[in-house]
Amino acid sequence: MKLLIVEDDRAFAAAMRAELETLSHDVTVAGTGPDALAAVEAGDFDAVVLDSMIPLLDGPTVVQRLRARGHRLPVLMLTALGHASDKVGGLEAGADDYVVKPAPAIEIDARLRALIRARGWRDDVVETLRAADITLQPAQHRAWRGERPLVLSNLEFKLLAELVRHAGGFVTRAMLIERVWGYDFEPATNIVDVQIRALRRKLTADGEDDPIVTKRGVGYSLRA
């Protein structure tokens, strides 16, 4: 893969670059938010490994600007241990996954490969998906609750699409991890729970009832 690492700690970035290059990746390093944006515009990267705390523009802001410019390449956010706000902020801005620093290169490699596999997710042959008052148009990446347009990140849209497809039944965490994130393993994070919470907030932003049912030990269901 052709990877962009955005990390202002030069020693950490150099070590990560060396480890990822031993796994046959082509790695470029940027040290600031503006440098990251410029690199993505100028390069042809398969994925970005982005530290949440970088100079001039922080990680979530970089992701938000990339998504606003139409860049859909996978972004793996690096967060500090225990900084839940970094994780939530990065995911809500449009990052695809997060990993706590320091993470071994083999884990970063596995997560990036899973994210790229997940990019094979396609449902644009389906014109419209509906469940109760929720409507999705996958090809246009558009969604509504009733008449209200929903502004969703890529992950939120994919997650909602899976829930709509299985409306009235339960979808397990393992199913969501495989179909939305592309993982063939169970990550040691609460990424599904974080993303469900973010999606709930957007679905109920105008005071509507929560359409997502959580059943402990089973999974999630969208009311049909």
Secondary structure as GFF3:
##gff-version 3
##sequence-region A 1 224
A	DSSP	beta_strand	2	6	.	.	.	ID=ss1
A	DSSP	alpha_helix	10	22	.	.	.	ID=ss2
A	DSSP	beta_strand	26	30	.	.	.	ID=ss3
A	DSSP	alpha_helix	33	42	.	.	.	ID=ss4
A	DSSP	beta_strand	47	51	.	.	.	ID=ss5
A	DSSP	alpha_helix	59	68	.	.	.	ID=ss6
A	DSSP	beta_strand	75	79	.	.	.	ID=ss7
A	DSSP	alpha_helix	84	93	.	.	.	ID=ss8
A	DSSP	beta_strand	97	100	.	.	.	ID=ss9
A	DSSP	alpha_helix	105	118	.	.	.	ID=ss10
A	DSSP	beta_strand	129	131	.	.	.	ID=ss11
A	DSSP	beta_strand	134	137	.	.	.	ID=ss12
A	DSSP	three_ten_helix	138	140	.	.	.	ID=ss13
A	DSSP	beta_strand	142	145	.	.	.	ID=ss14
A	DSSP	beta_strand	148	149	.	.	.	ID=ss15
A	DSSP	alpha_helix	154	165	.	.	.	ID=ss16
A	DSSP	alpha_helix	173	176	.	.	.	ID=ss17
A	DSSP	pi_helix	177	181	.	.	.	ID=ss18
A	DSSP	alpha_helix	191	203	.	.	.	ID=ss19
A	DSSP	beta_strand	212	215	.	.	.	ID=ss20
A	DSSP	beta_strand	219	222	.	.	.	ID=ss21
###
